């Protein structure tokens, strides 16, 4: 999967300036290497649309609970292809994968950034389900993404039911992001938080089946190496290779 190179200068300039404002006076040597690697070398080497880069980075930052870097990168994302609705959808969907206790502080952080930019809140609603049909619509969505074997998954236990009506019925059915976007950001939440390898494998396979192929997922991982570091990035690479082998029968 190849992408047309976009103007990397916008991400580079915005992110480098934001980090310089915080580190230039106190940590100039660290700033030089951080800005060069994260926002010059990586942005130049990773062939993804700016919007995908920024959606994935917001999801990674949520997954690793880095609210300070999130506050820096959210404005960069909004300047580089991510809409306020899309940013909010990345936030909302993270609740099911990271938990309200970990995500709640990010609501204020996100709202503060949007309000400072003159965005009127609340945004236009994106829900497509009701309290009455969320289980049904959630099952339909789960079957569409993971296959017919997911039929009646909700009947296997209370947590299974919650996965169907809450995770899929409440969030995956929303407008604002495509199925491919939602599976990609779920992969990012899981890769960033670690300890979720079985779920990461499942969602890596779902991504590949949707068309977010091995090459695409590798680029998503590469985009976020500066934020999450090498150990969890290499773990995600291993999972993607395993998922591709399961889906396509190749390494």
N, C-alpha and C positions, 0 to 999 in steps of 0.2 A: 504494500500500500504506500504510494508516494503522494506527497502533497506539494503544491506550489509554495515556494518560499515567500513568506510575507515580509513586511518591513520589520526586521527584528529591532530596529533602533528604538521603536516606541517602548517596548518592554524594557529594553536595555537602559534607556535614558531614565524612564520613570522609576524603575526599581533601584538603579544605582544612586539616583538623587535621593530617594527616600532613605536608603541605608546610610548614605553619606551624612545626611542631616543628624543621624544618631551616633555615628562612629568616627567621623572624620577628625574631630579634635582629640579624642581619647585613644582611639585604636587605629591609627592610619595604616599600619602595616597589615593588620588583619583585614581592614576594609579593602585594601588594594587587591588582595588575593580572593576575598569573598566576591567582590563585585566582578572581578575578571572571570572567575570560574562560573558562578551562578548565572550571571546576567550578560556575559559576553560569550565565553566559550560554549557553554551548554546551549544557550539560545541559538547560536550559530550552527552547532552540530546536530541538534535535534530537529528533524523535519516534521513538524506538526503545525496546524493552523494556530494562530495566537489564541483564539477562543478556547480551543481544546487544551492548550498548555495551561491557560489560566483556570479553567474549570477544574482540571486535574489537580492543580496546585492548591486551590481552595479546599478541595476534598482531602488532600493529603494533610494540610495544616489542621483541619478539623480532626482528622484521624489521629494525629500526633499531639493534639491538645495544645497547639502553639498559638495562643491568642495574640501575643505580641506581634509575631510575624504575620499573622492573619490580618491584623489591623493595618500593617504596612502594605500587604499584597492585595487586599481587596480593592483599594483605589486603582492600583495598577491593572487589575483584572477588568474593572469597569471602564478603564481607558483603552482596553485592548480586546474588545469584542464580546465581553460578558455583559448582559443586561441586568438591571436590578432584579427583574423577575427570576432570571437564571441563577443569580447569586442567592436569592432567597430559597429557591428550590434545592440548591446544593445544601443549604443550611437545614431546611425542613427534613429532607430525606435522611440526613445524618442522625437524626434523633433515634431512629430504629436500630442503627448499626453501632452507634456509640453510646447511646443512653442519654436521657434527659439531664441527668446529673452532670455529665461532662459537656453537653452541648449548650445548656442554658446560658452561660456567660456570653456565648457567641451571638445570641440574639441582640443584646445591648450593643455589642461591638459593631455588628452589622448595621443596626438601626442608626447608630451614631454616625457612621460613615455615610450612609444614604442621606440622612437629614442634613448633614453638613454640605452635601452636594446639591441640595435643593430638591431631593426626591420626596414627593408627597406620600405619606404612609397612612393607612395600609395600602399596599399595591392591589391591583385588580385581582380578584379571586381566581384561582386556578383549579379548584376542586371539580371533579366530574362525578363523584359518587355522593350518595346520601348515607345516613346512618342505617337506613333500611337495606340498601343494596351493596354495601361495601364488601361484604363477604362474597357475594356472587361475583361482583366485578373483580375482586381480588383473585378469586380462583381462575377466572377467565384470563387475567393477566399472567398469573403464574404458569398456566398451561401454555400460553403463547410464548413465554420466554424459556421455559424449561422442558416443555413437552407434555404429552397426554398422561404420562405416569403421575403427574401432579394432581390429577382428578381425585377428589375425596381426601386429599392430604389433610384438610382441616378436621376430618373425623378421627384422626389418629391420636389426638391428645389436645389438651387446652393450649399449650404453647404453639402447637401446629396451627390451631385455629387463629390464634393471635397473629402468627406470621402471615396468614392469608388475608384476614380482614384488616389488620393494622398495617403491616409492612407493605403489602401489595395493594390492598383495597384503599388505604388512606393516602399512600404516597406515590406508588408507581403508576397509579391511574391519573395523576394530576397532569395538567397541561404545563407548558413552560420549558420542558426538556423532552427530548425524544427517548425512546427505549434504549437506543445506543448510548446516549448521554448518561442515562440513569445507570445502566450497567457499568459504564466506565467509571463513574464516580463511586459506585459501590465497591468496585475493585480497589479504588484508591483508599477509601476508608479502611478497608480490611488490610491492605498491604501496609498502611501507615501504622495501624495500632498494634500489629503483630499478635501472635498467639491464636490466630484464626485461620490457620492453614487449610483445614478441610473446607471452610466456607470460601476462602480465597480461591481454592481450586475449583469449586463449584461455579463461582461467578466468573472465573477466567474462562471456563468452558462455555458458559452462557454468552460471554462477550464474543468469543470466537465464532460461535454458531450464529450470532447476530450480524457478523461482518466486521467486528472489531478484532481483526486477526492478530496473530502472534507478533507480526512486525509492528502493528499499531500499539499493542500493549507494551512491547519492549520500549517503544519511544516514550510512552507515558511514564514508565519507570525511569527512564533516563532523564526526562525533564525534571523529575523530582528528587534525583540523587542529592543535589545540594541541600535540600530541606530535610530529608529523612536519613541521609547517610548511607554508607555502603552495606552494612550487614543486612538490614531489612530490604534494601534494593536487591541484593543478591538472592535473598530468600524468595522474593517475588519473581525474579528471573527463573529460578528453579521451578516454581509453581506454574509459570506460563509455559515453559517447555513441557512439563508433565501434562498440562491441559491440552496443548496442541497435539501431543502424541495420542491422547485419549480421543480427541475429536477427529483428527486427520490421519492418525497412524504414522506420524513422523516426528522427528526431533526438530 
